Amino acid sequence: MVTIISGTNRAHSNTLRIAKYYQKVLKLKGLETQLLSLEELPDTLIKTDLYGNRSEAFKPIQELVAKTEKFLFVIPEYNGSFPGVLKTFIDACNFPESFYNKKACLVGISSGKYGNIRGVDHFAGICSYLHLHVMPLRIHVSAIKQEMNEDFEFFKEDTLKFTSEQMDKFIAF
């Protein structure tokens, strides 16, 4: 199973829009995926699902993670890194089996000009600790609002080229 994770719990985020775009294009390329938006995390996550605790609300999310063999993370830039809710989500998942020896693809996005290079690198360090194997081709999309059309899809030739290449490599990974 392949799961795309929208790495923020922010409502109406560009992160979720890009995650849905990847899901749509991967389906056209023949790969079925599941989508997990961190908006779906229980509001009580910090009190109920850390340090070995498990709530009923988090169980289906944990089951999805456990069944997933490959992850595609869409990671927005928050304060020069990635959102704290993404780290909290990782911390809430069973360790080490949730991510150990599985595969990941990383997509960084930002409204600024660097496409969350620093945040993706920070997250890759966590992936290494988890033994989550990261595909070498990481995409960093800067100025995200100018990269999407009115249907919230990429339209610029170079972005289409590089994201398509990344998706092809992810399918083969």
Phi, psi and omega in degrees: 000144178243132180235131173263129181248120173277110195281029175213157175257012179290129179292143176058038185278152171293334178300312179295323178298317179291321177300318178293324176299312178300318180299317180297312183291321177298323177296319177297332178273002175098009182247117176279138181225162169256152178241127175240113173267134179292355169297337182279354180296146178298141178301336183264013186313312184296327181270336190247344191231017177249161173061042176086358178273154179215124176268161175298325182293330182271342184306313180295329177292315178298321178296319178298314180298317181298323181280342184284134177257331180225135179244145169239115181260126171258118193237112177280159176275125173233114176052045176079011179209219179244164183296140177300329180295331177293317177294319178298320176300312179302315181296329181284336181287151179301134180245136004264352193294340182297323186234350187300125179060024173262181186241152180217149174237138185240132177235120177258140176226152176203160173277343177278195189261004183246359173065029178062041177302312183295315180296320178294320176296318177300315181293324178298326176297320177294319178302318179299316179299322181281356187062034175265112187283119184264130176297135185300325183280106177252138180255138178235109182257113179266168179045052189306325181294331178273350182271345184251147174271189183293343176265011180059042176236152176293146180223344181284138188304315183290324178293318176299318181297309185288322178290324177295318177298317179298316180297319177300317179292325178295319178300318182280343186293000000 
